[in-house]
Amino acid sequence: MRILKEIGKASFVGLLIFIIVGLILYFTGAPARTGKELLLEFIYNQIFSIGIYMANYVLIRYLMKRNGNEFFKFKNISKAMLG
């Protein structure tokens, strides 16, 4: 059940990113796209967002389990960034 909650969070993050990128493109004068193009971009954005979010989720969860409260020390955070 927890995985569904995380996928929901990842989808929400992906939606926010899609909206922000869309607004940036709109205000910079990028040419308008058709509905089909927007849908395809949205699907690609969601796949990428969920993939990256879930990969980070697995890594951070593993490192927190392994290091416990010491996870937030510089040495462990730097390992997490490189991982």
ZIBEL-V940119 format. One record per residue. N is the residue number from 1. RES is the residue in one letter. PSI is psi in whole degrees, -180 to 180 (* if undefined). NEAR is the number of other C-alpha atoms within 8 Angstrom. Layout:
N&RES&PSI&NEAR + N&RES&PSI&NEAR
This chain:
1&M&-34&4 + 2&R&-34&5 + 3&I&-36&6 + 4&L&-38&7 + 5&K&-42&8 + 6&E&-37&9 + 7&I&-37&10 + 8&G&-44&8 + 9&K&-42&8 + 10&A&-40&12 + 11&S&-40&11 + 12&F&-43&8 + 13&V&-44&9 + 14&G&-40&12 + 15&L&-44&9 + 16&L&-42&8 + 17&I&-43&8 + 18&F&-44&10 + 19&I&-45&8 + 20&I&-44&8 + 21&V&-42&8 + 22&G&-43&8 + 23&L&-41&8 + 24&I&-46&8 + 25&L&-39&9 + 26&Y&-47&10 + 27&F&-18&7 + 28&T&0&6 + 29&G&25&6 + 30&A&147&7 + 31&P&147&5 + 32&A&148&5 + 33&R&156&6 + 34&T&168&6 + 35&G&-38&6 + 36&K&-41&6 + 37&E&-42&8 + 38&L&-42&9 + 39&L&-43&8 + 40&L&-43&8 + 41&E&-39&8 + 42&F&-43&9 + 43&I&-45&8 + 44&Y&-43&8 + 45&N&-43&10 + 46&Q&-43&11 + 47&I&-47&8 + 48&F&-47&8 + 49&S&-46&12 + 50&I&-41&12 + 51&G&-49&8 + 52&I&-44&8 + 53&Y&-47&9 + 54&M&-36&11 + 55&A&-44&8 + 56&N&-39&8 + 57&Y&-46&8 + 58&V&-45&8 + 59&L&-49&10 + 60&I&-41&9 + 61&R&-43&8 + 62&Y&-47&8 + 63&L&-35&11 + 64&M&-37&10 + 65&K&-41&7 + 66&R&-41&6 + 67&N&-12&9 + 68&G&-133&8 + 69&N&-15&6 + 70&E&1&7 + 71&F&-35&10 + 72&F&10&7 + 73&K&154&7 + 74&F&-43&6 + 75&K&-45&6 + 76&N&-36&11 + 77&I&-40&10 + 78&S&-36&8 + 79&K&-40&8 + 80&A&-39&10 + 81&M&-35&6 + 82&L&-21&5 + 83&G&*&5
